[in-house]
Amino acid sequence: MGAQLPVGLYFVNLSSFGTRSARPGDTSTNVNLPTFAWATPWAIAGGRLQFFVTQPVVAATLQGAPYQSGIGQPLLAAQLAWDLGHDVGVSYLFGGYLPIETRFLTQSASLTHRFAISYTGQDWNLTANLLHGIFLETRSPFGTLYPDYLNLDLTAAKKFGKWQVGAVAFGSTDLPTGVSSYLPQGQIAVGGLVGYNFGPVNLQAYLTRDVVQRNYRGRETRGWLRVIVPLYQDKDEVEPNRTLVTRRQAE
């Protein structure tokens, strides 16, 4: 997320299925995040301008109840990504989740800020990505409280030819709401990742497990699958067997 994308248009889908052990029944969710990413040839303040559109599709069962499914809030976002040299990149993303009236999941509009730094040299991907969410309305039309939040994603992966293996971790926490009766939620999860670049399609799978959780009624185990499909790329910027990574540094 910190590195510049090669100029082009990409389709990315991140699908995950997780089960949280809780009494009286487990809670399971399937989340799909189909995204179109456009890395433009334009720059602002030295940073490459990139755009993202995501339309979540979710299915969930709460403590053994029948599954419900529906679409989530679409995300529209723009990002600036700077190449600092020596295979280090930083980026800032600003976007918004549009309000929706499906009565499924979150409904109120919110803003998202994301700050990322990546090192992508010598076949490594070392990335930290911090997400800050701010709701424009603190309660839904039905009275549900929407707390602002912080999420942190960490990746440490290494490529071996077309293969990629590594470790992942993430943490999330609700920010203070000022409502004394609200129990803030949070979690820390760790796991492993394996990927394979079919050229041009890139596939990644990883598995995570909560090591700490707060007010979720149990720990979650979640499997993730990401597919990255370049729909168009500027071939002058892409190294062989590399997808969605920084362009080659001048030698």
C-alpha positions in Angstrom: 0.0 0.0 0.0 2.9 2.4 0.4 4.4 1.7 -3.0 3.4 3.3 -6.3 1.4 1.1 -8.5 2.6 0.7 -12.1 0.4 2.9 -14.3 -2.6 0.9 -15.2 -6.1 -0.4 -14.3 -6.5 -3.3 -11.9 -9.2 -5.5 -10.5 -8.6 -6.8 -7.0 -10.9 -8.9 -4.9 -10.3 -9.8 -1.3 -12.6 -12.5 0.0 -12.5 -13.8 3.6 -14.5 -16.2 5.8 -14.2 -16.1 9.5 -15.8 -17.8 12.5 -15.8 -16.3 16.0 -16.3 -18.8 18.9 -18.9 -17.4 21.2 -21.7 -18.5 23.4 -24.5 -19.5 22.8 -23.4 -19.9 19.2 -20.6 -19.1 16.8 -20.8 -15.9 14.6 -19.5 -16.3 11.0 -19.0 -13.8 8.2 -18.0 -13.9 4.6 -16.8 -10.6 3.3 -16.0 -9.9 -0.4 -14.3 -6.6 -1.4 -14.2 -6.3 -5.2 -12.2 -3.2 -6.1 -11.1 -1.4 -9.2 -7.8 0.5 -8.8 -6.6 3.0 -11.3 -3.0 4.2 -11.2 -2.8 7.3 -13.3 0.2 8.8 -15.0 -0.4 12.1 -13.2 1.4 13.4 -10.1 0.5 15.9 -7.4 3.3 17.2 -5.2 5.5 14.5 -6.5 3.1 11.7 -5.6 1.4 9.4 -8.1 -2.4 9.9 -8.2 -4.4 6.7 -7.8 -8.1 6.0 -7.4 -10.0 3.1 -5.8 -13.7 2.0 -6.0 -14.9 -0.8 -3.7 -18.4 -2.4 -3.4 -18.5 -4.8 -0.4 -20.8 -7.9 -0.5 -21.3 -9.6 2.8 -23.0 -12.7 4.3 -23.2 -13.3 8.0 -24.8 -15.4 10.7 -25.1 -14.2 14.3 -24.7 -16.9 16.9 -26.2 -19.6 14.8 -29.1 -17.7 13.3 -29.9 -18.1 9.6 -27.5 -16.4 7.2 -28.3 -12.9 5.9 -26.5 -11.3 3.0 -26.4 -8.0 1.3 -24.3 -5.2 -0.2 -22.3 -3.0 2.1 -21.3 0.7 1.7 -19.4 1.5 -1.4 -16.0 3.2 -0.9 -14.7 5.9 -3.2 -11.1 6.9 -2.5 -8.1 8.8 -3.9 -4.4 8.2 -3.0 -1.1 9.9 -3.5 1.9 7.6 -3.4 5.5 8.8 -3.3 8.6 6.9 -4.4 11.3 8.0 -1.9 14.1 6.0 -3.5 16.0 2.9 -2.3 12.7 0.9 -2.7 10.9 2.8 0.0 7.4 4.3 -0.7 4.8 6.1 1.3 1.2 6.9 0.6 -1.8 8.8 1.9 -5.3 7.7 1.0 -8.5 9.7 1.6 -11.9 8.4 0.9 -15.5 8.0 1.9 -18.0 5.3 2.5 -21.3 6.4 1.0 -24.5 6.1 3.0 -26.7 3.2 2.2 -30.2 2.1 3.2 -30.1 -1.7 2.9 -30.5 -2.1 6.7 -27.5 -4.5 6.5 -24.3 -3.7 8.2 -23.2 0.0 8.6 -25.5 2.6 7.0 -24.1 6.0 7.9 -21.5 7.8 5.8 -17.9 7.9 7.1 -14.5 9.1 6.1 -11.3 7.1 6.0 -7.7 8.2 6.2 -4.9 5.7 5.4 -1.2 6.2 5.9 1.2 3.5 4.5 4.9 2.9 4.2 6.4 0.0 2.2 9.8 -1.4 1.5 9.8 -3.5 -1.7 13.5 -4.1 -2.4 15.3 -7.4 -2.9 11.9 -9.3 -3.3 10.7 -8.2 0.2 7.4 -6.6 1.0 7.5 -4.9 4.4 4.4 -2.8 4.8 2.6 -0.9 7.6 -0.8 0.5 6.8 -2.7 2.6 9.4 -6.4 3.3 8.9 -8.5 5.9 10.7 -12.2 5.9 10.3 -14.5 8.8 11.2 -18.3 8.5 11.1 -20.3 11.6 10.1 -23.3 10.5 12.2 -22.6 8.7 15.5 -25.8 6.7 15.4 -27.8 4.8 12.8 -31.5 5.6 12.1 -32.2 2.7 14.5 -30.0 3.9 17.3 -26.9 1.8 16.7 -23.8 3.5 18.0 -21.0 3.9 15.4 -17.6 4.5 17.0 -14.6 6.0 15.2 -11.8 3.5 14.8 -8.1 2.8 14.2 -6.9 -0.3 12.3 -3.2 -1.3 11.7 -2.2 -3.9 9.1 1.4 -5.3 9.0 3.0 -7.5 6.3 6.4 -9.1 6.1 6.7 -11.3 3.0 9.5 -12.5 0.7 9.3 -13.7 -2.9 11.1 -16.8 -4.1 10.6 -16.8 -7.8 6.9 -16.8 -8.5 6.2 -17.8 -4.8 5.7 -15.5 -1.9 5.6 -16.4 1.8 5.5 -14.4 4.9 3.7 -13.2 8.1 0.8 -10.9 8.5 -0.8 -9.2 11.5 -3.6 -6.7 12.1 -5.1 -4.8 15.1 -8.3 -2.8 15.4 -9.7 -0.7 18.2 -12.8 1.5 18.7 -11.9 5.1 19.7 -13.6 6.7 22.7 -17.3 7.5 22.2 -18.2 9.4 25.3 -21.0 6.9 26.0 -20.4 5.3 29.3 -22.6 2.3 28.6 -20.7 1.4 25.4 -18.1 -1.4 25.6 -15.4 -0.6 23.0 -14.3 -3.5 20.8 -10.8 -4.4 19.7 -8.6 -7.3 18.5 -5.1 -8.3 17.5 -4.6 -11.2 15.0 -1.6 -12.8 13.5 -1.1 -15.3 10.7 0.8 -16.5 7.7 0.7 -15.8 4.0 1.5 -17.7 0.8 1.1 -16.4 -2.7 1.8 -17.3 -6.3 2.1 -15.1 -9.3 0.6 -16.8 -12.3 1.6 -13.9 -14.6 -0.3 -11.7 -14.9 -2.8 -12.9 -12.3 -1.4 -12.8 -8.7 -3.0 -15.0 -6.0 -2.5 -14.7 -2.3 -4.0 -16.7 0.6 -3.5 -16.2 4.3 -4.9 -17.4 7.6 -5.2 -15.3 10.8 -6.2 -16.0 14.4 -7.0 -13.6 17.2 -4.4 -13.6 20.0 -6.2 -10.8 21.9 -9.8 -9.7 21.7 -11.9 -7.2 23.7 -15.8 -7.3 23.9 -16.2 -9.6 20.9 -17.3 -12.6 23.0 -14.7 -14.8 21.5 -11.6 -15.1 19.3 -11.9 -15.3 15.5 -10.2 -17.5 13.0 -10.3 -16.1 9.4 -9.1 -17.3 6.0 -8.4 -14.8 3.3 -8.0 -15.0 -0.5 -6.9 -12.1 -2.7 -6.8 -12.1 -6.5 -5.1 -9.3 -8.4 -5.8 -9.0 -12.1 -4.1 -6.3 -14.2 -6.7 -5.2 -16.8 -4.1 -2.8 -18.3 -0.5 -1.9 -17.4 2.2 0.4 -18.8 4.7 -2.3 -19.8 7.6 0.1 -19.4 7.0 0.2 -15.6 6.5 -3.5 -14.8 9.2 -6.0 -14.0 8.8 -9.6 -15.0 6.7 -11.6 -12.5 5.8 -8.5 -10.5 2.2 -7.3 -10.0 1.2 -4.3 -8.0 4.6 -3.4 -6.8 6.9 -0.4 -7.3 8.6 0.1 -10.6 12.2 -0.8 -11.0 14.6 1.8 -9.6 17.1 3.4 -12.0 20.3 1.4 -12.0 
